[in-house]
């Protein structure tokens, strides 16, 4: 039996594919040369000392929910479940590098009204970690996620994704609207905009995407200096005084071996080579897009342009927030999520206006009274218009 996502996923152009592989080879050779020089200069520079061989308490406690596993056609997925099984299902999909603990501020809050499933994506956390690159092709991942949703036996569920998890959620919203009731994308533009809008200043910029195509070397690089890449990605866990949040240990324990990185990086060895087909049409599922106004990992303009792929959409800009608004400002994000997931969003906008500024205007107008509940001051214009308008003019 064919799945609907086979009709919405297509490969990028041959030219773009060749460009990726060409730059991958160049960056791979450059990084290999640098590593060899460092190795000669400092023989210990390649050593990856594992200082995290005991799980911290937050990973073994049942205070967040029940740790469960489900096996779907050969792959075993781990998730934390909370709430009543009689309630609607709410599926949380984490980003990169992250795992279920990234939703710690949302699990208990939404377990009051939903059956919450905080998933470890395949390759992450305690889910299976196949090493083969092709195990992470988007068609394979979407089939597994759709089978997972069907296994809940509720017909449809709402999906909240961040970063990589939201990227997969976009595909699901296109391919399986019969399974998705509502979709929330946090800090992630549409797949057709994602790869062309990565800022060069971000940790996982285009150069890193090219570098990630090389076997093994990116995994070894990630483990250097006590998994320093985790410190760089999760700077919100480090206070201004240098105090490190206890959850940092959970991240470093979870990403402390080569195998812990191979699966996650394999997503980036596949996803840049595909996109949503123009024949797939617009997303009919109601969508909420959340982004921090200080996110240096994506361009705000790409989030706004993503609304061109949706028919019913709402936008929430989180003030003074970076790439992890659900962790940096959980109360604000939870409030927006609650009003979107629990409120009446059956609003069908009129014909979508063209142009970025008109699209932004349409976002406010299409939400009608809902905008006063979720947007606060109309996409935060009242508080910080400069950053948003400058993004529009860039």
N, C-alpha and C positions, 0 to 999 in steps of 0.2 A: 504493500500500500504506500503510495507516494504521499509526502507531507507537503502542506501548502508553502512552507518556506523555500522549497525548491524553485518556486516561481518568483520569489522576490530577491533572492541572492544571486548576484552576478559578479564575475571577475572584473578587475580594473583593466584598463587598456594594456596592450602589449608594451607600448612605450613606457607607461608608468611602471610596469612590472620590471622591465629591463633597468630602468633608472634605480629602482629600489635595490636590485641585486648588484648593480655597478657600485653604488655608494656603499652598500654593505661590504663588498670586497675591499674598497679603499679604506673605510673606517676600521674594518677588522684587521687589516695589515698594519695600520697606524697604531691601533691599540696593542696589537701583539708586539710591535717594535718597542713601544713604551714599556710594556711589562717586562720584556727581555732586558732592557736597559736597567730598569729598576732591580731586576733579579740579580744582575751582575754587580750593581752598586750596593745592593742590600740583599743578601741571600734569603733573608727572612721575609721579604716583601710579599711573597706568594703564599705564606703560611696563613691558613684560615683556622684560627683557634676557636673551638666551640666552647664558649663559656656558659652556654644555656642548655644544659642537659637535664634540667628538672622543671616540670611545668609549674608556673606560678599558681597561687590559689584561685585566681579568677577563672582559670580554665578547667578546674575540676569541681568547682562549687555548682550546686543546683539552684542557686539563688536567681539566676537569669531564666532558667527553664530546664526542660528535660533534654538531655543529649540523645539523639536518635539517629538511626541509619536507615537508608532505603536502598535496595539494590534494583537497578533498572537496566536490563539487557546487558549485564556484564560489568556495569560500573556501580560502585557503592558510594553514595553521597551522605555526608554527615550534615546535620542541622540541629539547631537548638529550637525547641518548640515550647510555646507558652500560650495560655488562654484556653478557652473552651472549644472543643472540636465541633460544637454546634454553631459556632459563630463563623462569619465569612473569613476566608483565608487571606492573609496578607503575607506576601513573599518578599523578603528582603534579599537583595543581591549586592554583595560588597564590591569594592573596587580593587585596585592594584597599587601597592602591595598591602593587602588587608585580608580579613577573614571575618567570621561571624561576630567577633567581639566588637567590630566597628559599629554595630547597631546596639550597643549596650544601653544607650540612653533612650532607645525607642522600643525595645522589646517589652519591658514591663508596662510602659505607658499604653501601648496599643493592644496588649493582651487583655485589657479591660473590655475591649469591643470586638477583637478579632482573634482568630486562631493564628498566631504569629509563627512564621517559619523563617528563621535566620539561617540561611544556607551557607555552607562552605562550597564555593564553586569547585568543580573538578580541578584537581591539581593543587588546591589550597587546603590548609588546615588539616583536618582529619578525614577529608574525602580522599578517594583513590587518586593516585598520582601517576598515571601512565606516562612513560617517558617519550613515547613516539610523538613526533610532531603532528602527524595526521589525526591523532586522537583529539586535537583541539581545533579542527576545522569548524567553521561556524555552523555548517549543516549538522555536524555531529552534536555540537553543544546545544543547538536549538531543538533537535530531536529529543535529547535527554531532558531538557528543561520542560518541554511540552509534555513528555511522559510523566515527569515529576508532578506537574500541575494536575494532570488527569488522575494521578494516583491518590490525590486528596479526596476525590469523590464528591466535590462540591460544584462541579461544572466550570465555574469561573473563579478567578481570584484577582486581587489587586496586586500590582508589582511596584515595588520601590527599589530603584537601583541607583548606585553611586559609581561614577567613573566607569570602569570596565563593566560592572554589573548593569549600569544604565545603558551602555553601548549594546549589550546583549538584549536588554529590555526593549530598545528601539526596534530591533529585528523582530522580537516576539510580537510587539504591538502591530507591526506591519503584517506579519505572517499568520498570526493566530488570534485575531480579535474575538473569536468565539471562546477563547480561554482567558482573556484579559478583560476585567471589568473597568479598571482605571490604571493609569500608568504615571509614575513619577520618576523623572530623570533629574538627578542631583549632580551638578558639576560635570555635565556631559552633553555636548551637542550631538546632533544627528550623525549617524555613521558616514553619510556622504559629505559631511563637513568636518568631521573630527580630525582626520589625518592631515588635512591641508591648513588647519588652524592651530596647530601646536606651537606655542611661542618658543623661540630659540632659547629663552632664559629659563625655561622649566627644566626640571630634572630629567623627565622623559620626553625630551625634545626630538625633532626629526633625526638628529645625529644618533641618539640612543636607539631609535627605531631601526635605523640601518645597522647599528652595532649588534642589536639583539638577534639579527638573522644568523650570526656566526655561532656555530655549535660550542657549547661548554664555556667559552671565554666569558660571556656575560654573567653566567652563574658564579664563576670564580670571582669576578670583579665585584659582584653584589655582596660577597662574604667578607671582603677586605675590611680591616680596621674595626673588628667586632660588629659587622653588619652595619657599617656607618650609613649605608643608603637608607636604612630605616629611620635613623635620626634626621636625615635630610627630608624624607617624605612626611614624617609625622612631627614636624616642628611644633605643632600645636600642643604636643605633650611635654614640651619643654618650656617652663615659665621664663619670664624675663630675667629672673635671678639665677637661672641655670638649673633650677630644680627639675628633676625628671619625674614625670608621672609614673606610677607603678605599672600602668598598662604597657609601658614601653618594654618591660620584661616579657610580657605575653607576646608581643610582636617579634622580638628577637628570638625567643624560644621557637616560635612557629616558623621562622625563616632562617633557621640556623644550620641547614645542610644544603648541599648541592641539589639534592632531590626536591627540597622545598622551593627551589627557584625554577627548576626546569619546567614544571607544569605551567606556572604563571607566565613565564617568559614565552612559552610556546603559543600562548594566545596572541602575542605580538609577532610571532613568526607566521601567523595565518591571517589575522583580521585586516592588516593593511592591504592585503591583496584582493579584498572583496568589498562590495558596496550593495546598497539597496537598488534594485532595478527601478528605472523610471516608469516601468509598466505596472508597478505594484499599486499605484494610486496613493491617496492621502490616508493617514491614520484616522480611523473613525472613533477609536477609543479616546475618552476624555484624558487629557494630559496636563500634568503640572510640571513646570520646569523651574528648578531651584538653583540659584547660583550665588556665590559670594562675590561681593563687589571688589574684593582684593585677591581674587583667585588668579595666580600667575601661571597656572598650568593650562588654562584654556582662554580663549578670547570671548569676551562678553558678547561681541557682535555675532559670533557663531551660534550662541545660545538663542539669540533673538531670531536669526535667520532660520533656525531649526523649526520655528513655528510654521514655516511655509510647507512643512510636511504633515501638518496636523489640521484637523477640522475644528476640534474643540480643545482649546488650550488656555492655560493660565500661566503667568510668570511671576515668580517671587524672587526678588533680589535681597539677599541677607547683608545687612550693613556690617562693616568691619569684619568680614569673614573671608577666609581663604578657601582652599580646595576641599575642606572637610566641614562644611557648615553644620551638618547633623551632629558633629562632635564638638565643634567650637561654640555653637550657639544652639544647643539642643532644644531649649524651651521655645525659641522662635520657630525653629523648623518643625517641631512637634505640633505647634499650634497651626501652622500652615497645612501640615499633613492631615491633621484631624478635621479641619474645615473642608478640605478637599475630599477626603475619603468618606467622611460621615455626612457631609452636606449635600445639598441638591445641586449638582453640576450639569444637569441635563439641559444645557444652554447651547443652542445651535447658532453659531455666528452666521452672518450673511456671507455674501461672496467675499472671499479673502482679498484684501487690497494688496496691490503690488508695491514694491519699494520697501526699504527697511524702516523708514520713519513711519510710513502708513501702516506697516505691519505692526509696529509697536503701538500705534494709535488703536489699531484693531484689537490688540491684546486687551487694552483697557476697556474699550467699548463692548467687546463681546462678553466680558465677564459681568457687566451690568452691576447689580447690587452686590454680587459676590466679590467684586474688586475691593469694596470697602471692608470686607471681612478678612480677606487674605492679603491683599497687596499693601494694606496700611495706607500710605500716602501715594497712591497711584505709581507703583513701581519705584517707590522710594525717591521720586523726584523732589519731594518736599525736603528731604534730608541731605541727599548727596547727588544733585543733578550733574555736577561737573564730570564725575567719572563716567557716568552713563552716556551723557551727551558727547563727550570726547571720544568714547568708544564708537558711537554711531558715526562720527565725522571722520574717523580714521580710515 
